[in-house]
Amino acid sequence: MFDKLTEKTQSALFMDVGIHISGNRELILENCRRIEECSDVLMSLSCGRILVNIWGSELRAYDYKTGGIVIRGKISRVELEERRSR
């Protein structure tokens, strides 16, 4: 019961992950909480219970302070991994 309530609360407060991809050059990720790993070939980003891995080349992060993050570069793959609740 508590899990369902938590999910509904997150949805109501717009805490879900939002992803917008423009071609293979730009990705906008809403509600990014933490950068786990950052290099020019891999960006690993924590978004609550979802871990987003972005693979490519010449990757750069922009506008992290806005509650989301913009990734630019040559994006080749995006992976979503659901984390277990703690």
N, CA and C of each residue as an Amber inpcrd file, in Angstrom:
protein
   258
   0.8200000  -1.1900000   0.0000000   0.0000000   0.0000000   0.0000000
   0.8670000   1.2580000   0.0000000   1.9150000   1.2700000   0.8370000
   2.7780000   2.4450000   0.9190000   3.5130000   2.6940000  -0.3970000
   3.9280000   1.6120000  -1.0880000   4.6140000   1.7600000  -2.3740000
   3.7250000   2.4400000  -3.4040000   2.4520000   2.0490000  -3.4530000
   1.5120000   2.6600000  -4.3970000   1.3010000   4.1310000  -4.0740000
   1.2100000   4.4410000  -2.7940000   1.0370000   5.8230000  -2.3630000
   2.2550000   6.6580000  -2.7470000   3.4380000   6.1040000  -2.5640000
   4.6680000   6.8050000  -2.9120000   4.7330000   7.0770000  -4.4080000
   4.4040000   6.0900000  -5.2410000   4.4040000   6.2700000  -6.6890000
   3.4100000   7.3480000  -7.1100000   2.2240000   7.3540000  -6.5160000
   1.2200000   8.3610000  -6.8420000   1.6990000   9.7540000  -6.4290000
   2.3480000   9.8380000  -5.2730000   2.8740000  11.1160000  -4.8030000
   3.9610000  11.6280000  -5.7390000   4.8660000  10.7340000  -6.1760000
   5.9140000  11.1310000  -7.1000000   5.3250000  11.6360000  -8.4070000
   4.3210000  10.9410000  -8.9290000   3.6880000  11.3730000 -10.1660000
   3.0010000  12.7200000  -9.9970000   2.3290000  12.9060000  -8.8630000
   1.6350000  14.1650000  -8.6070000   2.6120000  15.3230000  -8.4890000
   3.8000000  15.0590000  -7.9460000   4.7940000  16.1100000  -7.7680000
   5.7620000  16.2030000  -8.9430000   5.4930000  15.4790000 -10.0220000
   6.3180000  15.4850000 -11.2280000   7.7600000  15.0780000 -10.9250000
   7.9240000  14.0290000 -10.1230000   9.2460000  13.5590000  -9.7690000
   9.7010000  12.3960000 -10.6540000   8.8820000  12.0180000 -11.6290000
   9.2670000  10.9630000 -12.5470000  10.3280000  11.4760000 -13.5020000
  11.0150000  10.5590000 -14.1180000  12.0610000  10.9010000 -15.0780000
  11.4150000  11.3170000 -16.3920000  11.8990000  12.4040000 -16.9680000
  11.4730000  12.8410000 -18.2810000  12.6850000  12.8960000 -19.1950000
  12.5770000  12.2690000 -20.3760000  13.6980000  12.2350000 -21.3110000
  13.2370000  12.7550000 -22.6590000  14.0020000  13.6890000 -23.1990000
  13.7440000  14.2210000 -24.5350000  15.0320000  14.0790000 -25.3420000
  14.9440000  13.3920000 -26.4680000  16.1290000  13.1650000 -27.3020000
  15.9420000  13.8750000 -28.6330000  16.9350000  14.6830000 -29.0170000
  16.9310000  15.3760000 -30.3080000  17.9980000  14.7350000 -31.1900000
  17.5610000  13.8590000 -32.0840000  18.5050000  13.1550000 -32.9490000
  19.4740000  12.3520000 -32.1070000  20.7390000  12.3520000 -32.5080000
  21.7470000  11.6710000 -31.6970000  22.7440000  12.6700000 -31.1250000
  22.3430000  13.9500000 -31.0290000  23.2530000  15.0050000 -30.5750000
  22.8970000  15.6380000 -29.2440000  21.6520000  15.4940000 -28.7820000
  21.2560000  16.1460000 -27.5350000  20.2200000  15.3180000 -26.7990000
  20.3820000  15.2370000 -25.4730000  19.4330000  14.5530000 -24.6100000
  19.1620000  15.4540000 -23.4120000  17.8960000  15.6770000 -23.1200000
  17.5000000  16.4820000 -21.9610000  16.8340000  15.5330000 -20.9730000
  17.3530000  15.5220000 -19.7650000  16.8750000  14.6210000 -18.7270000
  16.3270000  15.4580000 -17.5730000  15.0370000  15.3050000 -17.2850000
  14.3950000  16.0490000 -16.2020000  14.4690000  15.2540000 -14.9070000
  14.5540000  15.9600000 -13.8000000  14.5900000  15.3900000 -12.4560000
  15.8200000  14.5150000 -12.2170000  16.9500000  14.9430000 -12.7270000
  18.2150000  14.2590000 -12.4820000  18.7040000  14.6560000 -11.0950000
  18.9610000  13.6790000 -10.2420000  19.3580000  13.9760000  -8.8660000
  20.8580000  13.9820000  -8.6480000  21.5730000  13.1380000  -9.4040000
  23.0090000  13.0510000  -9.1550000  23.7170000  12.4970000 -10.3810000
  24.9280000  12.9910000 -10.6250000  25.7870000  12.4540000 -11.6720000
  26.6470000  11.3760000 -11.0210000  26.4430000  10.1320000 -11.4200000
  27.1860000   9.0060000 -10.8560000  28.5640000   8.8650000 -11.5100000
  28.5960000   8.9970000 -12.8290000  29.8460000   8.8720000 -13.5750000
  29.7860000   9.8250000 -14.7530000  30.9290000  10.4390000 -15.0550000
  30.9590000  11.4340000 -16.1250000  32.2770000  11.3250000 -16.8850000
  32.1970000  10.9710000 -18.1500000  33.3700000  10.9580000 -19.0270000
  32.8980000  11.3240000 -20.4230000  33.8060000  11.3850000 -21.3630000
  33.3970000  11.7590000 -22.7150000  32.7480000  10.6010000 -23.4720000
  32.7330000   9.3730000 -22.9020000  32.0830000   8.2300000 -23.5450000
  30.9050000   7.6740000 -22.7510000  30.7970000   8.0060000 -21.4470000
  29.6990000   7.5060000 -20.6170000  29.2670000   8.5540000 -19.6110000
  27.9650000   8.7920000 -19.5620000  27.3560000   9.6000000 -18.5110000
  26.3690000   8.6870000 -17.7930000  26.5540000   8.5350000 -16.4970000
  25.6660000   7.7200000 -15.6910000  24.9810000   8.6470000 -14.6950000
  23.6460000   8.7370000 -14.7730000  22.8850000   9.7260000 -14.0230000
  21.8020000   9.0650000 -13.1770000  21.7250000   9.4720000 -11.9260000
  20.7350000   8.9390000 -11.0050000  19.4930000   9.8250000 -11.0220000
  18.3510000   9.1860000 -11.2710000  17.0690000   9.8920000 -11.3090000
  16.0850000   9.1400000 -10.4280000  16.2740000   9.2230000  -9.1290000
  15.4210000   8.4900000  -8.2050000  15.6900000   7.0030000  -8.3030000
  14.6610000   6.2390000  -8.6660000  14.8150000   4.7920000  -8.7720000
  15.2950000   4.3460000 -10.1450000  15.6030000   5.2680000 -11.0120000
  16.0870000   4.9480000 -12.3570000  17.5160000   5.4520000 -12.5170000
  18.3790000   4.5850000 -13.0520000  19.7350000   4.9690000 -13.4170000
  19.7740000   5.0540000 -14.9390000  20.1700000   6.1980000 -15.4680000
  20.2290000   6.4160000 -16.9120000  21.6940000   6.4320000 -17.3340000
  22.0610000   5.4940000 -18.2170000  23.4080000   5.4370000 -18.7690000
  23.3580000   5.9070000 -20.2100000  24.1670000   6.8900000 -20.5350000
  24.2150000   7.4440000 -21.8880000  25.6080000   7.1590000 -22.4350000
  25.6580000   6.4080000 -23.5260000  26.9190000   6.0390000 -24.1700000
  27.0820000   6.8220000 -25.4620000  28.3040000   7.1900000 -25.7830000
  28.5700000   7.9060000 -27.0230000  30.0020000   8.3750000 -27.0700000
  30.2190000   9.4880000 -27.7180000  31.5550000  10.0940000 -27.7770000
  31.4030000  11.6060000 -27.6910000  32.4300000  12.2490000 -27.1740000
  32.4530000  13.7020000 -26.9950000  31.2660000  14.1930000 -26.1670000
  30.8500000  13.4170000 -25.1650000  29.6990000  13.7810000 -24.3270000
  30.0840000  14.8770000 -23.3350000  29.2010000  15.8470000 -23.1880000
  29.3970000  16.9580000 -22.2520000  28.0660000  17.2370000 -21.5570000
  28.1460000  17.6210000 -20.2890000  26.9520000  17.9420000 -19.4990000
  26.8050000  19.4590000 -19.3870000  25.5720000  19.9440000 -19.5220000
  25.2600000  21.3710000 -19.4300000  24.0290000  21.5700000 -18.5490000
  23.9070000  22.7450000 -17.9580000  22.7080000  23.1980000 -17.2390000
  22.2480000  22.2500000 -16.1360000  23.1680000  21.7200000 -15.3460000
  22.7890000  20.7950000 -14.2770000  21.9730000  21.4720000 -13.1850000
  22.1660000  22.7490000 -12.9540000  21.5020000  23.4370000 -11.8470000
  20.0080000  23.6690000 -12.0500000  19.4650000  23.3720000 -13.1970000
  18.0670000  23.6650000 -13.4930000  17.0880000  22.5830000 -13.0390000
  17.5490000  21.5720000 -12.2920000  16.6670000  20.4790000 -11.8910000
  16.6680000  19.3460000 -12.8940000  17.4200000  19.5120000 -13.9230000
  17.6030000  18.4960000 -14.9440000  19.0120000  18.6410000 -15.4770000
  19.2700000  18.0080000 -16.5970000  20.5980000  18.1030000 -17.1920000
  20.4670000  17.9650000 -18.7020000  21.3400000  18.6330000 -19.4090000
  21.3980000  18.5410000 -20.8650000  22.7190000  17.8610000 -21.2090000
  22.6510000  16.8010000 -22.0080000  23.8390000  16.0930000 -22.4740000
  23.9510000  16.3230000 -23.9690000  25.1250000  16.7870000 -24.3960000
  25.3710000  16.9970000 -25.8250000  26.5980000  16.2130000 -26.2460000
  26.5950000  15.7480000 -27.4680000  27.6850000  14.9620000 -28.0370000
  27.1090000  13.9960000 -29.0530000  27.8700000  12.9830000 -29.3950000
  27.4020000  11.9440000 -30.3200000  26.8700000  10.7810000 -29.4890000
  25.5530000  10.7200000 -29.3290000  24.9090000   9.7180000 -28.4880000
  24.6770000   8.4550000 -29.3120000  25.1630000   7.3220000 -28.8150000
  24.9780000   6.0660000 -29.5400000  24.0030000   5.1150000 -28.8450000
  23.8650000   5.2350000 -27.4990000  22.9900000   4.3110000 -26.7830000
  22.5310000   4.9410000 -25.4690000  21.2780000   4.6730000 -25.1080000
  20.7200000   5.1190000 -23.8330000  20.1430000   3.8920000 -23.1350000
  20.5680000   3.6650000 -21.8970000  20.0910000   2.5280000 -21.1110000
  19.3760000   3.0270000 -19.8620000  18.2540000   2.3950000 -19.5320000
  17.5100000   2.7100000 -18.3120000  17.5500000   1.4830000 -17.4140000
  17.9670000   1.6880000 -16.1820000  18.0770000   0.5850000 -15.2330000
  17.2870000   0.9390000 -13.9800000  16.3230000   0.1000000 -13.6310000
  15.5330000   0.3530000 -12.4280000  16.3030000  -0.1720000 -11.2180000
  16.4390000   0.6780000 -10.2310000  17.1170000   0.2980000  -8.9930000
  16.1060000  -0.2440000  -8.0140000  16.5690000  -1.0940000  -7.1390000
  15.7050000  -1.6180000  -6.0820000  15.4720000  -0.5300000  -5.0440000
  14.2960000  -0.5180000  -4.4590000  14.0420000   0.4510000  -3.3930000
  14.8140000   0.0300000  -2.1490000  15.2720000   1.0070000  -1.3870000
  16.1120000   0.7380000  -0.2180000  15.3180000   0.6400000   1.0400000
